[in-house]
Amino acid sequence: MHVKNGDKVQVMTGRESGRTGTVKRIDKKRKRVTIDGLNMVKRHKRAGAADAESGIIEKEAFIDASNVMLFSEKLERGVRTSVRYIGDGGAQFSSKIEAVASFSEAPAAVKKVRLCVKTGEVFE
């Protein structure tokens, strides 16, 4: 999935279009995310126990992950991202095999980063 918990994203479609927020939860199986303070819905909850919360409760609903983009501070808007692998000397490669081949000895792991297609800004 192109977003992770804690990422700043911009919603591209729907009634929350254009708003930005931080990813709160991810459902990888259904490819959905919740964003802090966006897509609020009201749920009517009946008290199950004597001390349980009841009434009309507002909470964040899921948004499909395809409807959000990572927010670039540099461009101040949502941007498309791609994945690159960091090889020897910080060189970026599009495939993991090329990144491993750039080292003189095979490393234990190769670092994978997301970057902005337009500016090359790296998202950690």
Phi, psi and omega in degrees: 000144187279352177237156180230166176302135178090353178288145173271124184232162174241133178279131186260335183225166176090189184288343178263014184305132178091345180277152179244155178190179181257137179292126183261314181220152178231135172248097185293327182294316181266359180055054181228154180226153169250142182242133184303116176083001180245157180056050181285136177232157179256133178238132179269118185241130177267143180289122178277316178247172183296323183261007182284153179287137179219169180111201180267118185246133176263134177212165179282137175258162180288149173237143178296137183297336180287347181265006177235151176230149175300140182267126179265123177292329182292313181267347182058043176198171177288141184228154173284148181234157173227170182249137176227156178248137182269123181260202181293132178075015179082008178292143181261135180232148181279339178237151181294324181297317178296321180295319179294321181293338181287341178276149177288321174244145181297123180283162178292323180209151177248134182285134180250128181233154174258138179220155180289132182295320187282314187254342183084008178298131183267131177259120180264000000 
